[in-house]
Amino acid sequence: MIEQTPFHSKITLASNPEPRCPCVLVLDTSGSMGGEPIQQLNDGVQCLVDELCKDGLASKRVELSIITFGSSVNLACDFTPPTAMHPPVFDAEGPTPMGEAVVRAHAAIESRKEEYRQAGIQYYRPWIFLITDGEPTDSNSEHWSKAIQMVREGEAAKRLLFFGVAVNNANQKTLDQLCPATRPSVKLQGLHFSEMFRWLSSSLKSVSNSTPGAQLQLPSPHGWTSIDA
């Protein structure tokens, strides 16, 4: 996949002084996602964008970035407001370099936060939302251990929120190594990607309609998760 040219700029920040809620979608596009899963993922991302565009504040405050991991780790879309976002069509191929993708997502967030600070823009706690149907092929690498450390330290210091979603036969035990103990991975029910992204949209809308730093209750993830009794 060809990486997109970054959308954001100082001009963009200056023209919109609203506080920002940055969210990075870290999407598994490895070969095992081929067929119906990748099609449903494509449709789900578009659903997320469409839903956010319907909310006046969310369309100004939420910024989405997309990082994919398959044959390589790619920046498919840099931080962009929903109204200006045109998600690429994802193809499924290659292994699952999940650790490298999370490290890159973390670096993207840190870079964007610095741009907010330089522009005098307030921001909400950033989100990393990871979706995978497998297990990392780089679990024995420095990337994997670094990803775990970054997420744990970021969560503990309230510098980010990390969510892990397991699709099909994803190894949740391994995925939970990344997830904070208080928010383990959840299992997607079937291929209900659209329902999951509607929940993400509702959650980001709730955040963007609050005050940065305020505590709030996220919507319940009913209708798209499969929870063991």
C-alpha positions in Angstrom: 0.0 0.0 0.0 1.3 3.4 -0.9 1.6 5.7 2.1 -0.5 8.9 1.9 1.0 12.3 2.1 0.4 13.8 5.6 -2.7 16.0 5.7 -2.0 17.9 8.9 -0.2 21.2 9.0 0.2 24.3 11.2 -2.3 26.0 8.9 -4.9 23.3 9.7 -4.3 23.7 13.4 -4.5 27.4 13.3 -7.7 27.4 11.4 -9.4 25.2 14.0 -8.7 26.1 17.6 -10.9 23.3 19.0 -9.3 20.8 21.4 -8.4 17.5 19.6 -9.0 13.9 20.3 -6.4 11.9 18.3 -7.2 8.2 17.5 -4.9 5.8 15.7 -6.5 2.8 14.1 -3.9 0.0 14.0 -5.4 -2.5 11.5 -4.3 -6.0 10.7 -4.1 -6.4 6.9 -2.1 -9.7 6.9 -3.0 -12.5 4.6 -5.3 -14.3 7.0 -7.6 -11.3 6.8 -8.4 -12.0 3.2 -11.9 -12.3 1.8 -14.9 -11.3 3.9 -12.9 -10.0 6.9 -11.0 -7.4 4.9 -14.1 -6.3 3.1 -16.0 -5.9 6.3 -13.0 -4.0 7.7 -13.1 -1.6 4.8 -16.8 -1.1 5.2 -16.4 -0.6 8.9 -13.8 2.1 8.7 -16.0 4.0 6.2 -18.9 3.7 8.6 -16.8 5.2 11.4 -15.9 8.2 9.3 -19.5 8.7 8.2 -20.8 8.6 11.7 -18.2 11.0 13.1 -19.1 13.5 10.3 -22.7 13.6 11.5 -21.6 15.1 14.9 -20.7 18.8 14.8 -18.1 18.8 17.6 -16.7 15.3 16.8 -16.1 16.4 13.2 -14.0 19.3 14.4 -12.3 17.6 17.4 -11.6 14.0 16.4 -8.5 13.3 14.3 -8.1 9.8 12.8 -4.9 8.2 11.7 -4.6 4.7 10.2 -1.6 2.4 10.4 -1.8 -1.0 8.8 0.4 -4.1 9.3 0.8 -6.9 6.8 3.6 -7.3 4.3 4.9 -4.1 6.0 3.8 -1.4 8.5 2.3 1.5 6.6 0.9 4.9 7.4 -2.3 4.5 5.4 -3.6 7.9 6.6 -2.1 10.6 8.7 -4.1 12.5 11.4 -7.1 13.9 9.5 -10.5 15.3 10.6 -13.4 13.0 9.5 -14.8 15.5 7.1 -11.5 15.4 5.1 -10.8 11.7 5.3 -11.1 9.3 2.4 -10.0 5.9 3.8 -8.0 3.8 1.3 -9.1 0.4 0.3 -7.2 -2.2 2.3 -5.8 -5.4 0.8 -4.8 -8.5 2.8 -1.3 -9.9 2.4 1.8 -10.8 4.3 2.6 -11.6 8.0 1.6 -9.8 11.2 4.2 -7.3 12.4 2.0 -6.1 15.3 4.6 -4.9 17.6 6.2 -2.7 15.0 2.8 -1.2 14.2 2.1 -0.3 17.8 5.5 1.3 18.2 4.8 3.4 15.1 1.4 4.3 16.3 2.9 5.5 19.6 5.5 7.6 17.8 2.8 9.2 15.7 0.8 10.2 18.7 3.8 11.7 20.5 4.6 13.7 17.3 1.1 14.9 17.0 0.9 15.9 20.6 4.0 18.0 20.2 2.4 19.8 17.3 -0.7 20.5 19.4 1.5 22.0 22.1 3.4 24.2 19.7 0.1 25.4 18.3 -1.4 26.0 21.7 -4.1 23.4 21.1 -5.6 21.4 24.0 -6.0 17.7 23.5 -7.8 14.7 25.0 -6.1 11.5 26.0 -5.1 9.8 22.7 -6.5 6.5 21.6 -4.8 3.5 20.0 -7.4 1.0 18.7 -5.9 -2.2 17.4 -7.7 -4.9 15.5 -6.1 -8.3 14.6 -7.1 -11.8 13.6 -3.8 -13.5 14.4 -0.8 -13.2 16.6 2.3 -11.1 16.1 5.0 -12.5 13.9 7.5 -10.2 15.6 6.8 -11.3 19.2 10.4 -12.3 19.7 11.7 -8.9 18.5 12.6 -5.6 20.2 9.5 -4.1 18.6 7.2 -6.4 20.6 8.8 -5.8 24.0 9.0 -2.0 23.3 5.3 -1.9 22.3 4.3 -3.6 25.6 6.4 -1.1 27.6 5.1 1.9 25.7 1.4 0.9 26.2 1.9 0.0 29.9 3.7 3.2 30.7 1.3 5.3 28.6 -1.7 3.8 30.3 -0.2 4.1 33.8 0.6 7.8 33.2 -2.8 8.4 31.5 -1.0 9.5 28.3 -3.0 7.2 26.1 -5.9 4.7 25.9 -5.2 1.3 24.3 -7.9 -1.1 23.0 -7.3 -4.5 21.5 -9.9 -6.3 19.5 -9.5 -10.0 18.5 -11.1 -11.2 15.2 -11.8 -14.8 14.4 -8.9 -17.0 15.7 -6.8 -14.2 17.1 -4.6 -15.2 20.1 -6.2 -13.2 22.9 -3.7 -14.4 25.4 -0.9 -12.9 23.4 -2.9 -9.8 22.6 -3.5 -9.3 26.3 0.2 -8.9 26.8 -0.2 -5.5 25.0 -3.5 -4.6 26.7 -3.7 -3.0 30.1 -4.8 -5.4 32.9 -7.9 -3.2 33.6 -8.9 -3.3 29.9 -8.2 -6.8 28.4 -8.8 -7.5 24.7 -12.4 -8.2 23.6 -13.5 -10.7 21.0 -15.4 -9.5 18.0 -18.6 -11.4 17.5 -18.4 -12.8 14.0 -17.5 -10.1 11.6 -19.6 -7.3 13.2 -17.1 -4.6 12.2 -19.7 -2.0 11.5 -21.3 -2.4 14.9 -17.8 -2.2 16.5 -17.0 1.0 14.6 -20.4 2.5 15.5 -19.4 1.9 19.2 -16.0 3.6 18.6 -17.8 6.5 16.9 -20.2 6.9 19.9 -17.3 6.7 22.3 -15.2 9.3 20.4 -18.3 11.5 20.2 -18.7 11.3 24.0 -15.1 12.2 24.5 -15.2 15.1 22.1 -18.3 16.6 23.7 -16.6 16.6 27.1 -13.8 18.8 28.6 -10.2 17.5 28.2 -9.2 15.7 31.3 -12.7 15.0 32.5 -13.8 11.5 33.5 -16.6 9.9 31.6 -18.4 6.6 31.1 -18.0 5.1 27.6 -21.0 3.4 26.0 -21.3 -0.4 26.7 -19.9 -2.5 23.9 -23.0 -4.6 23.5 -23.9 -6.0 20.1 -20.4 -6.5 18.7 -18.4 -8.3 21.4 -18.4 -12.0 22.4 -17.8 -12.3 26.1 -17.0 -15.6 27.8 -19.2 -16.3 30.9 
